[in-house]
Amino acid sequence: MIKVTHRLWYCKADKASGKPIIIQDLEKGTTTNTDCVDMKNINIRMAFKNSQGKAKASGATTILEVYKDE
């Protein structure tokens, strides 16, 4: 089974902080701001109008979803 483990999006409101990329870890239930993302051995999906929750509330319309095989 393949499941989404992370969601990533750009947040314009956080641009001034220097860390406008949001990483939502669905397994840990955490959200982190960063300026760079480096993940290995993953599958990704990105689609327009697939945002939900906090990402959608902040105005994001396109979310990168990270999957891992189980």
C-alpha positions as CSV (number, residue, x, y, z in Angstrom):
1,M,0.0,0.0,0.0
2,I,1.2,3.5,-0.8
3,K,0.3,6.4,1.6
4,V,1.0,10.1,1.7
5,T,3.5,10.8,4.4
6,H,4.2,14.6,3.8
7,R,2.6,17.6,2.1
8,L,4.7,20.5,0.9
9,W,3.7,24.0,-0.2
10,Y,5.0,27.6,-0.6
11,C,3.6,30.2,1.7
12,K,3.9,33.8,0.5
13,A,3.2,35.2,3.9
14,D,6.3,33.4,5.3
15,K,8.6,34.7,2.5
16,A,10.0,37.5,4.6
17,S,11.1,34.9,7.3
18,G,13.4,33.3,4.7
19,K,11.7,30.0,5.2
20,P,8.6,30.1,3.0
21,I,8.4,26.3,2.3
22,I,6.0,24.5,4.6
23,I,6.5,20.7,5.3
24,Q,3.6,19.0,6.9
25,D,4.7,15.6,8.3
26,L,1.5,13.5,8.4
27,E,3.0,10.7,10.4
28,K,4.4,12.9,13.2
29,G,1.6,15.5,13.0
30,T,4.1,18.4,12.8
31,T,4.5,21.4,10.5
32,T,7.9,22.9,9.8
33,N,9.0,26.0,7.8
34,T,12.2,25.7,5.8
35,D,14.1,27.2,2.8
36,C,15.2,23.9,1.3
37,V,13.8,20.3,1.0
38,D,15.9,17.2,0.3
39,M,14.3,13.8,0.4
40,K,15.5,10.5,-1.1
41,N,13.8,7.4,-2.3
42,I,10.3,8.9,-2.5
43,N,7.4,9.0,-4.9
44,I,5.7,12.4,-5.4
45,R,2.4,13.8,-6.8
46,M,1.6,17.4,-7.5
47,A,-1.8,18.6,-8.6
48,F,-3.6,21.9,-9.0
49,K,-6.5,22.5,-6.6
50,N,-5.6,19.6,-4.3
51,S,-5.0,21.7,-1.1
52,Q,-6.8,21.0,2.2
53,G,-6.6,22.1,5.8
54,K,-4.0,24.6,6.8
55,A,-2.5,24.8,3.3
56,K,-5.9,25.7,1.8
57,A,-6.6,28.2,4.6
58,S,-3.3,30.0,3.8
59,G,-4.2,30.3,0.1
60,A,-2.2,27.4,-1.3
61,T,-3.8,25.8,-4.3
62,T,-1.1,23.3,-5.4
63,I,0.4,20.9,-2.9
64,L,3.3,18.4,-3.4
65,E,2.4,15.1,-1.8
66,V,5.2,12.7,-0.8
67,Y,4.4,9.0,-0.7
68,K,6.3,6.0,0.6
69,D,5.7,2.3,-0.2
70,E,4.7,0.1,2.7
